Amino acid sequence: MLTPTLEEGRKLTDAALERLLPGPNTRPTSVHRAMRHSVFAGGKRIRPILCMEAGRAVAGSLPAGIEELGAALEMLHTYSLIHDDLPALDNDDLRRGRPTCHKVYGEAIAILAGDALQTQAYEVLSQLQCSADARVRIIEEIARGTGTVNGMIGGQVVDLEAERTRPNAETLEYIHRSKTAALITASVVTGGIYADADAKQVESLRRFGKAIGLAFQIVDDILDVTQTSEQLGKTAGKDVASEKATYPALFGLEESRKKAQALLEDAYKSVQNLGHGNEALKNIARFLIERES
């Protein structure tokens, strides 16, 4: 059953976040409350859960302290959402069913809250309970996945530059693989590194992360045009209204669904011989493709 896995991952992540983030009454309170507003807005915690389950698959049990790595990944993901929602980028008022950070705390504090979450994440990463070599590799992997060359920021830049144009398939895939899939891939790979994965296991996890990362964003594109704002917890149809590059816009809904399903099959094959067990990872991958929000 997948539900207990997801629930355990959420609880471990939330407990680590509560422990690692400054409290709401810590000075300066405005930025700390803004950080917590977005972090504790009810996200699925997919990246931390993937990280933890990759570690479990490699080690045979959940490695001690890996939830702190998961919490750092969630801080980085949340920072990206805060900045993505700003008027200068996607200009959205709703995230995870709540007003976005800048709508509650103003643009200046929202920018600083995103900056602070990124900084806090790297402080947490520097103190992970693994070998020094693993810590360095984890930090390198995450920095690359969130950076400008084939990483999250680079994908965001190309996404902005592609607005109100009709990009080709190569550009669209670059945007999705960089903006979304890169951090998902880093989450899976670093979970394996934390658990002392060997080179072959790391490569299997990397292929898995790339497949489900792209599939996740394709499904996001599909849901944007098939679900309501209430179902999604964010503004539905916004990509269509702004003429942004999406898979349904370029290929249609049916072909987009087929692409996501093919990527799911690729993900399954990638972890077929991972080590101690791959069922949780495969179940999470299926959940990401079949989700409705």
N, C-alpha and C positions, 0 to 999 in steps of 0.2 A: 504493500500500500504506500502511495506517495504522500498522502496527507500527513502522517506522523513525521516524515522526513522534512517536509516543508515547515511544519509547526516547530519542530526542534530547532531547525536552522534559524527561523525568525526569532525564537526566544533567546537563543545563544547570541545572536547578532545584537538584538535590542539590549540585552543585559550588558554586553561589552560596550556598546555605544553609550549607554547611561553611565558606565564606569569611566569611560575615556574622555567624554566631552565635558567641558566646563559646565557647572550648574547654572541654572537660570538667574541666580542671584549673585553670580561671580562678576565682579567689575571688569570691563564695562558691560553692563547687563543687556544693553540694546543688541549688540552683535551676538552675544551668547544666546539670547532668546530667539533671535532670527535664525541662527544655525539650527537650534533645536526645533523650531517651527517646521522647518523643511525636512530635517532628518527624521523626526517622529510623526510625519504626516501619514504613515500607514503604507509605505511601499512594500512590495513583495519580497524584497531582500534576495532577489535572484542571484546576483553576483556573489554575495557572501555564501549562499547555499551551494552554488556551484563550486566555489573554492573549497568549502569544507568537505563536500562529497568527493571531489577529486582527491583530496588528501586522504580520505577514508578508503577510497578505492586502491590507492597506492600502498597505504600502511596496513590496511586490514581493520583498523579501528580509527576513531576520530583522534588525530594528533592533539596533544595538550597545547592549549593556547592558540590554536588556529583560528578561533573565533575573533581574535584581535586583528588578524590579517583580514578577515571578512569585514570587520567593522571599518577598517581603513579603506577598503574598496568601496564600501557604502558611502563613506564620507566623500570620496572622490566622485562617485556617481551623483550624489546629491549636489555637490558644488557645481557640476556640469548642468544639472537641471535648473538651479537657481539662475545661473548666467544665461542659459538657453531661453528662459522665460522673459528676460529683460526686454524693454521696448526696442533697444538697438538690435536685438536678434529676432526671436520669434514673437515677442510682444504678447505673451499669454497671461490671462488673469486667473487661470485655474490649473492646479496641479495636484494629483492624488486626491481629488475631490475637495480641496481646500484652496482659499485664495493664495496666489503665488507670493513668494517672499517679498518682492518689491511692492506688491499691493498692500501689504500689512505694515512693512517697516520702511518703505521708501527705497528708491533706487540706490542711493549711496550705501546704506547699511546692507542691502541685499548683495551688492558687489563685494563689500568687505566680508560678509558672511560666507560667500563662496570662496573668496581668497583664504579665509581663516580655516575652512574645512579642508582645503587642499594642504595647507601648511600643517594642520593637526594630523592629517593622514600620514604625512611623511615622518612626523615625530613618532607616531605609533609604529610605523614600519621599521624605524631605526632601533626599536626596542623589542622586536619580536623574539619569542622564545625558541629560536632555532640557531643553527651554527652561523658564525659570522659570514661564511661564504654564501650560505643560502640567503641570508638577509640582503647581501649585496646583489645577488642575482634577482631576488624578488623586487627590490627597488628599481633595478635596471629594467626589468620586464614591465613594471607598471608605468615607469616614466616614459618608456617607449610607446606603450599602449595609449597613453593620454597626450602624447606630444603632437608635433606638427607633421612629421614624416610618417604617413600611413597610420596615424594615430587619431585620437578623438578630436583634438583641436584642428588638425589638418582637415578632417572630414567636415567639421563645422564650417570652416572657411570655404571649402569647395561647395558645400550646400548653400551657403549665402550667395556665393557668386553665380550659382546655377539658377537662382530664382528668376522667374518670368522668362525662362528659356526652355527649350525642349532638349535636354541632354541625351546623349546616346547611352547605350547599355553599359559601356565601359565606365563612363563617368558616374552613372547611377550606382554601379556596383562599388566603385571606389568610395563614394560618399558613405554608403551603408557599411562597408567593411571597415572603414576608418572611424566614422562617427560613433557607431554602435558596437560593431563586432570586435573591435580592437580591445576594448576594456573587458568585454565578456571573455575573450580569449585569454587575456592576461589574468583574469580571475581564476580560470580553470588551470592554467599553466602554473601560476604561483602556488595554488593549493598543492599541486604535485611536487613542486620544488620544496615547499615547506616539509613535506612528508618524505624527502630524500628520494624522489623519483630518479631513475636512471635516464640516460639520454633517449632510449627507445620509448620509455613511458612518457617523457616530456613531449616527444614528437607526436605520439598518439593523442595526448591531451590537447596539443596545439591544433591538430587537424579537427578534433571534436569541437573545440571552441570556435574556430573559424566557421565551421558549418552551422552550428546552432546560433552563432552571433548574427550571421547574415539572415538566416531563417527567421530569427526573432524580429528583425527590423522589417522584413517583408510582411510578416504577420501584422506588425504595428501599422504598416501602410494599408493593409487590407481592413483592419479594424477601424481606421480613421474614416473610411467611407461606408462602413456597414453597421457601425454601432453609434449610440447616442453619447452625448457628453456625460450624462449621468452614469451610463455603463462604463465609460472609460475613465472617469475621474479627471478628465481634461477636456479641452475644447475639441469636439469632433468636427471633421470636415475642414479643419484649418489649412491643411496642406493643399486641398483642392482649391480653396478660396484664394490662396496666395500663389497658386500655380507652381508649387514646389515639385521637385523631382521625386516621384514615387514609382514603385513597381506597377500598381494598378494603372497609373496614368500612362505608362509606357507599354505595358504588356496586356493589360486587362486583368480582371479578377481571377478568372479561371486559370490562366497561365501562371499568375502569381502564386496561386494555391499549389499548383503542380511543382513549381520551383521550390517552394518551402518544403513540400513533402519529399522531394528528391534530396534536399539538403539534410533532412532528418535521417534518411537512409544512409547518407554518407557519414553522418555523426555516429550512427549505430556501428558501422563498419570500423570506424576509427578506434573505438575502445573495445573491440571484440576480444582482444587478448591482453587487456590492460594489466591484470594482476589479480588482486584479491576479490574483485567483483565490480561489475559495471552496471548492474540493474538500476541502481539509484540514478546514476547519470543518464541512462537511457530513458528512464521514466520522467526525469526533469525535462529532457529534450522534447519528449512527446507532449508534456504539459505546455511547454512554451509554444509549440506549433498549434495545439488544439485550444488554447485559451480563448476567452471571449472578452477580455478586458486587459 
